[in-house]
């Protein structure tokens, strides 16, 4: 159930995903950027702290090479019921998110988005395997597209600021 899947890709830059309007986005456009990839939900108890702090991190580090990639997911108690466009509007209006919000995806199971299969295979989640446990699991990805670290839902975005600074080469 939670075992790692074999993934041939070596970099997140080898993937293509859909934006909130269904258009293809080649993740190679993020080469040279540090990425924080997050599965988001608007009806979760962790929504406010995560969106607020993600916006703060993005404002502080976007000009230094940080990109946040938000992937709405409805797999955890149906806490992301809206359409992809509704999620984007929610994040941008309520939390002033300026980072991209992509199309709603699955992060676990046979229909999991390939980029998430890559992320999970790169940094399994510990005792229970690679499975994403809940909303707001975060993956820190370096400028070459390699996954550096995985953070659980309960780890607030601002608490990983020092890791982001290191990967950006600021400390």
N, C-alpha and C positions, 0 to 999 in steps of 0.2 A: 504494500500500500504506500509506504513512504519512502521506498527505495529510490536511489538516484537513477536517472535515465541516462543512457549514453547520448552524448551530444558531440557532434563533430566540429562545430564552430569553436574558434579560439577567442573570438572577440564579439562584444555586443554590436560592433559596427558592421557585422555581417548580416544583420537582420533588417527586415522591413516590417513596419507596423502600420496601423491605420490611425489617422487623426480622428477627432471627434465628429468630423463630417464624412468620414469614410474614405478619405484620400490617403494614398500610400505615402509613407514617410520612411526614407532610407536612413537608418540610424548611423550610417557613415558620415552624415552631416555633423555629427558630434565628435568626430576625431579631433583630438587635441583638447577636449573638454573633460572635466571631471563630472561624472554623473551621479545623482542620487535618484534611484529608481524606486518608486513607492506604489503599492496597491492601495487605492484610496476608497473611502466610502463616506457618504454624507449623513448617514443616520446612525453612526457608531458613537459610543461613549468616548472614543479617542479622537473624534473628528476635530473638535475645536482646538485642542492643544497642537495637534499635528498640522493642520492647515495654517494656523496662526504662526507657528514656528517655521514651517517650510517657507512661508512668504517672507519671514524675517531673514532666514538664511539666504534665500534667493536674492533679496534686495541687497544684502551685504556682500555677496560673493559673485553675483552674475558677471560683473565687469572684471573679475579676476579668473574667470574660466569655469564657474560652476553652472551646470544645467540640472534642473529637477525635471524628471519625467514621471508624470502622474498617470496611473492606469486604474480607472474605476473598475471595481469588481463587486459582483453581487452574490458571491459564493458563501458569505458568512452571515447567516441568519437574514439574508435578503436586505442587507443594510445599505445597498446602493440600487434602489428601485427605479430611478429615473433613466432617461435616455442619455446617451453620451453627450449630446448637446446640453441637456438640462444639467448634467454634472459639471460641465465646463462653465456654464452660466453661474451656477451655485458657487463654484470655487473662485471665479473671477469677480463676481459681484460681492459676495459676503466676505471673502477672505483676501480680495485684491490680488489673487494669484496672477502672475505674469508669465509663469512657466507653462509649458504645454500640458494639456490634459488630453489624453488619447481616447480612442474608442474603448468602450466597456469590453472587458475580456474575462476569461477564466484563467486562474493561476494554478489550479490543481486539476488532476484527472486527465483522462485521455484527450479532451479538447483544450487543454491548457495551451495558452499562446506560446509558440516556439521560443520567443525571447525569455519567457519565464521558465521554460524547461532548461534553458541555458543558465540562467541566473541560479536556479536551485541546484543544478548539477555542479556549478562552480563553487558554491558555498552551501553545502547541506546544513540543515537547521539543528543538528545535534542528535540527541537521544532518539527522537522519533523520525529520523530521516529528513529528507529534503522538503517535504510538504510544507506549504505556507500555512501557518497556524491561524492567522487572523488578519484583519485589515491593518494597514499601515506597517507592514513588514518593509524594511528599507534595505537596499543594496547600494553600497558605495563602489563605484567603478572608476578606474584610473583613466588617464588620457589615451591609453592604448586600447581601451575597451575591455580590460580584464577586471573581474570582480575582486575587490580587495577585502571587503567585509560585509557581513550580513547582520542586521539589527532587528531584534524582536519588536513587536507592537508596543510594548511597554517602555521602550527606549525613546525618549522624546528627541525630536530633531536637534534642538540646541545642545543636548548633551553629547552629540557627536561632532560638534563644531571643530574641536581640536583635530580629530581624524581628517575632516574635510580640509582644514588648513594644511595638514601634512601632505595630503595627496595633491593639493594645489601648489605645494612648494613654498608656502608662506611662512613656515616655521622650520 
